[in-house]
Amino acid sequence: MSEAAPSTATCALALGLLCSVPAALPAFVRVAASGHAAASALVLVGSVSLVIVPTGVWLRRVAQGGAARGDRALAAGAALSALPLALFGGVLKSTTHHRPLGGATFAVAALCSLALGVALSFRVYRGASGAAVKSTWQNLFSLGCGLSVVATVALGLAGAARPSLVEAAALAGAVAVTALAPTPTRLSRLKSGSLALGWVILVLCAVVSLRSVPVSAALGSRAPVSFAALSWLGDGS
């Protein structure tokens, strides 16, 4: 029996874990000088993998099989939520001194905002197909989603937010590679179970490393974007 080709999820998981290392580099450069370099690197790679792997799996499936209605609604909802979350994150960072509390608050706000955006997208695009002519409201909604992303990038280009934009760009690049790049032969030979187990171990080690107050405090203040997925677990203040 010939060896079966690796699944889309397995390819994305392998590439996502591999790309998580360079994606964490911009944040690591800013944090390394504060000490605890090994623990910081472990936490950053684990944190960015929680963003890169699921998003890469989803986009790789869409790229290979086409976008379903739910995929379009999810993408539009995420785009629409970008600007409100960027503004809320800036306010939260300047007014909240307890980093884990701020991270948990932002996570809840992000989930609520994304849920509302996706629900609204389903409502607006209801009944539309890929070949259908969009109504005026659908065109306006699509324009609003695009403007939200553009405004978010413009905010990131401001001097104070530029390092965060670099982190976000590194994450976006890693997601793009995970979704679109062909899987190297050596990675394609790895079993999905082994990759998943390695990912779980990586995240668990990252969580354990967050018990160090200096590590979580440095990551929360110097790498807010790359550390976002695990920031609510930190002990830093």
C-alpha positions in Angstrom: 0.0 0.0 0.0 1.5 3.4 -1.0 2.1 6.0 1.6 -0.8 8.5 1.7 -0.2 12.2 1.1 -0.2 14.3 4.3 -3.5 16.1 5.0 -4.0 19.8 4.7 -4.1 20.1 8.5 -0.9 18.1 8.9 1.0 20.3 6.4 -0.2 23.5 8.0 0.6 22.2 11.5 4.2 21.4 10.4 4.7 24.7 8.6 3.1 26.7 11.3 5.3 25.3 14.0 8.4 25.9 11.8 7.4 29.4 11.0 6.6 30.3 14.6 10.3 30.5 15.3 11.2 33.4 12.9 7.8 35.0 13.6 8.9 35.4 17.3 12.2 37.0 16.4 11.2 40.6 16.3 9.7 40.4 19.8 12.6 38.4 21.1 15.1 41.0 20.0 13.2 43.6 22.1 13.0 41.3 25.1 16.4 39.5 25.1 18.2 42.3 26.8 16.0 42.1 29.9 17.4 38.7 30.8 15.8 35.2 30.9 16.4 34.8 27.1 15.7 31.1 26.9 12.4 31.3 28.8 11.3 34.4 26.8 12.0 32.7 23.5 10.1 29.6 24.6 7.1 31.6 25.6 7.1 33.7 22.5 7.3 30.8 20.1 4.5 29.0 22.0 2.4 32.1 22.0 2.7 33.0 18.3 2.1 29.3 17.4 -1.4 29.6 18.9 -2.1 32.2 16.3 -0.2 30.9 13.3 -1.2 27.3 13.4 -5.0 27.6 13.6 -5.1 30.5 11.2 -2.7 28.8 8.8 -4.8 25.6 8.9 -7.9 27.5 8.1 -6.4 29.6 5.3 -4.6 26.6 3.7 -8.0 24.8 3.6 -9.6 27.8 2.0 -6.8 28.2 -0.5 -7.1 24.5 -1.6 -10.8 24.0 -1.4 -12.3 27.5 -1.9 -14.0 29.8 0.5 -17.4 28.8 1.9 -19.9 31.2 3.2 -18.7 30.8 6.8 -15.1 31.5 5.7 -16.1 34.7 4.1 -18.1 35.8 7.1 -15.2 34.9 9.4 -12.7 36.9 7.3 -15.0 39.9 7.1 -15.8 39.8 10.8 -12.1 39.7 11.7 -11.4 42.7 9.4 -14.3 44.7 10.8 -13.1 44.0 14.4 -9.5 45.1 13.7 -9.9 48.8 14.2 -12.1 48.7 17.4 -9.8 46.2 18.9 -6.7 48.2 18.0 -8.2 51.3 19.7 -9.4 49.4 22.7 -6.0 47.7 23.0 -4.2 51.1 23.1 -6.6 52.4 25.8 -6.2 49.3 27.8 -2.4 49.3 27.6 -2.2 52.9 28.8 -4.8 52.5 31.7 -4.2 49.0 32.9 -1.1 48.3 34.9 -1.9 44.6 35.7 -0.8 42.8 32.6 -2.7 39.5 33.1 -5.9 41.3 33.9 -5.4 43.5 30.8 -4.7 40.4 28.7 -7.8 38.6 29.9 -9.9 41.7 29.3 -8.6 42.1 25.8 -9.2 38.4 25.1 -12.8 38.6 26.2 -13.3 41.8 24.2 -11.7 40.2 21.1 -14.0 37.2 21.3 -17.1 39.3 21.7 -16.1 41.7 18.9 -15.2 38.8 16.5 -18.5 37.1 17.3 -20.5 40.2 16.6 -18.5 40.9 13.5 -19.1 37.4 12.1 -22.8 37.4 13.0 -23.2 40.8 11.2 -21.2 39.4 8.2 -23.6 36.4 8.0 -26.5 38.8 8.1 -25.2 41.2 5.5 -24.0 38.5 3.1 -27.0 36.2 3.6 -28.1 34.7 0.3 -25.1 36.0 -1.6 -23.1 33.5 -3.7 -19.7 33.9 -5.3 -21.2 34.7 -8.7 -24.1 36.9 -7.4 -24.0 40.6 -7.9 -23.6 42.2 -4.5 -26.2 44.7 -3.2 -25.3 48.3 -2.2 -25.3 47.3 1.5 -22.9 44.4 0.8 -20.6 46.7 -1.1 -20.6 49.3 1.7 -20.0 46.6 4.3 -17.1 45.2 2.3 -15.7 48.8 2.0 -16.1 49.3 5.8 -14.1 46.0 6.5 -11.3 47.2 4.2 -11.2 50.6 5.7 -11.0 49.1 9.2 -7.9 47.1 8.2 -6.3 50.2 6.5 -7.0 52.4 9.5 -5.5 49.7 11.8 -2.3 49.6 9.8 -2.2 53.5 9.8 -2.4 53.5 13.6 0.4 50.9 13.7 2.6 53.2 11.6 2.6 55.8 14.4 6.0 56.0 16.1 4.9 54.5 19.4 3.1 51.6 17.8 5.6 50.8 15.1 7.3 47.9 17.0 3.9 46.3 17.5 3.3 46.7 13.8 6.6 44.9 13.1 5.4 42.0 15.3 2.1 41.9 13.6 3.8 41.9 10.2 6.0 38.9 11.2 2.9 37.0 12.3 1.1 37.8 9.1 4.1 36.7 7.0 4.3 33.4 9.0 0.6 32.8 8.5 0.9 33.4 4.7 3.8 30.9 4.4 1.9 28.4 6.5 -1.2 28.8 4.2 0.5 28.9 0.8 4.0 27.4 0.8 4.6 23.8 -0.3 5.5 21.5 2.5 9.2 20.5 2.6 9.7 16.7 2.0 11.2 16.1 5.5 8.3 17.9 7.2 5.7 16.0 5.2 7.1 12.7 6.5 6.2 13.6 10.1 3.1 12.1 11.6 0.2 14.4 12.6 0.1 12.8 16.0 3.8 13.6 16.7 3.4 17.1 15.5 0.3 17.7 17.7 2.1 16.2 20.7 5.1 18.4 20.1 2.8 21.5 19.8 1.1 20.6 23.1 4.4 20.1 24.9 5.7 23.5 23.5 2.6 25.3 24.8 2.7 23.6 28.2 6.4 24.5 28.6 5.6 28.1 27.6 2.8 28.2 30.3 5.2 26.8 32.9 7.8 29.5 32.0 5.2 32.2 32.7 5.5 31.4 36.4 8.5 33.7 36.3 7.3 37.2 37.1 10.3 39.0 35.4 9.6 37.0 32.2 5.9 37.7 32.0 6.4 41.4 33.0 9.1 41.9 30.3 7.0 40.2 27.6 3.8 42.1 28.5 5.5 45.5 28.3 7.9 44.9 25.3 6.2 42.3 23.1 2.4 42.9 23.5 1.4 41.5 20.1 3.5 38.3 20.1 2.7 37.6 23.7 -1.0 38.3 23.4 -2.2 34.7 23.2 -0.7 33.8 26.6 -0.6 37.2 28.3 -3.6 36.5 30.4 -1.7 33.6 32.1 1.3 35.8 33.2 2.1 36.8 36.7 3.6 40.1 35.8 2.0 43.4 36.8 
